[in-house]
């Protein structure tokens, strides 16, 4: 498996984590979670392992883990103690933009507790994109650590109260 992690120069922010297996043309799933944990270019954490398992189950051969906040926190509440800019990280939106634009499937998986009004910040960033998620509460996508491997994807729309249907990967929704 090829492994890559992109950090800032201090190691405080992880902007991207990539895994690729097999020699076929890359078919990538991008997972957008709330914040990075302990995974790096050598080791996996629980969430990264789940991303890889889902991607393999769906027939993909690459994963990129991105975050709404790139600050490496131990728990979500750590983000609320930081200034908004410090929690997000200087390069986060750039990595979110490019990492999702070259993905075959983009999964929103940041959960309900988003700090610093971040969901409103990213609406423009994901405008016109087909996003999917695992069903969550109050139109928020579920976090990966709280779902089972038999949970199905559903379409996700940031701006509406109800998700809308799209056809990027219809077989994943059945």
HUFENFEN-V554494 format. One record per residue. N is the residue number from 1. RES is the residue in three letters. PHI is phi as a letter, one per 30 degrees, with the letter a starting at -180 (* if undefined). Layout:
BEGIN
N:RES:PHI + N:RES:PHI
END
This chain:
BEGIN
1:UNK:* + 2:UNK:d + 3:UNK:b + 4:UNK:b + 5:UNK:b + 6:UNK:c + 7:UNK:c + 8:UNK:d + 9:UNK:d + 10:UNK:c + 11:UNK:i + 12:UNK:d + 13:UNK:c + 14:UNK:c + 15:UNK:c + 16:UNK:a + 17:UNK:b + 18:UNK:b + 19:UNK:b + 20:UNK:b + 21:UNK:b + 22:UNK:i + 23:UNK:c + 24:UNK:d + 25:UNK:e + 26:UNK:d + 27:UNK:b + 28:UNK:c + 29:UNK:c + 30:UNK:c + 31:UNK:c + 32:UNK:c + 33:UNK:c + 34:UNK:d + 35:UNK:a + 36:UNK:d + 37:UNK:c + 38:UNK:c + 39:UNK:d + 40:UNK:b + 41:UNK:d + 42:UNK:c + 43:UNK:c + 44:UNK:c + 45:UNK:c + 46:UNK:e + 47:UNK:d + 48:UNK:d + 49:UNK:d + 50:UNK:d + 51:UNK:e + 52:UNK:d + 53:UNK:d + 54:UNK:d + 55:UNK:e + 56:UNK:d + 57:UNK:e + 58:UNK:d + 59:UNK:i + 60:UNK:d + 61:UNK:b + 62:UNK:a + 63:UNK:b + 64:UNK:b + 65:UNK:c + 66:UNK:b + 67:UNK:b + 68:UNK:d + 69:UNK:b + 70:UNK:c + 71:UNK:d + 72:UNK:d + 73:UNK:c + 74:UNK:d + 75:UNK:a + 76:UNK:e + 77:UNK:d + 78:UNK:e + 79:UNK:d + 80:UNK:d + 81:UNK:d + 82:UNK:c + 83:UNK:d + 84:UNK:e + 85:UNK:d + 86:UNK:d + 87:UNK:d + 88:UNK:d + 89:UNK:j + 90:UNK:d + 91:UNK:c + 92:UNK:e + 93:UNK:d + 94:UNK:d + 95:UNK:d + 96:UNK:d + 97:UNK:d + 98:UNK:d + 99:UNK:d + 100:UNK:d + 101:UNK:d + 102:UNK:c + 103:UNK:c + 104:UNK:d + 105:UNK:b + 106:UNK:c + 107:UNK:c + 108:UNK:d + 109:UNK:b + 110:UNK:c + 111:UNK:i + 112:UNK:d + 113:UNK:c + 114:UNK:c + 115:UNK:c + 116:UNK:h + 117:UNK:h + 118:UNK:d + 119:UNK:d + 120:UNK:d + 121:UNK:d + 122:UNK:c + 123:UNK:e + 124:UNK:d + 125:UNK:d + 126:UNK:c + 127:UNK:e + 128:UNK:i + 129:UNK:c + 130:UNK:d + 131:UNK:c + 132:UNK:b + 133:UNK:a + 134:UNK:c + 135:UNK:e + 136:UNK:b + 137:UNK:c + 138:UNK:h + 139:UNK:i + 140:UNK:c + 141:UNK:d + 142:UNK:d + 143:UNK:d + 144:UNK:d + 145:UNK:d + 146:UNK:c + 147:UNK:b + 148:UNK:c + 149:UNK:d + 150:UNK:c + 151:UNK:d + 152:UNK:c + 153:UNK:d + 154:UNK:b + 155:UNK:d + 156:UNK:b + 157:UNK:b + 158:UNK:d + 159:UNK:c + 160:UNK:c + 161:UNK:d + 162:UNK:c + 163:UNK:d + 164:UNK:c + 165:UNK:c + 166:UNK:b + 167:UNK:c + 168:UNK:e + 169:UNK:b + 170:UNK:e + 171:UNK:d + 172:UNK:d + 173:UNK:c + 174:UNK:c
END
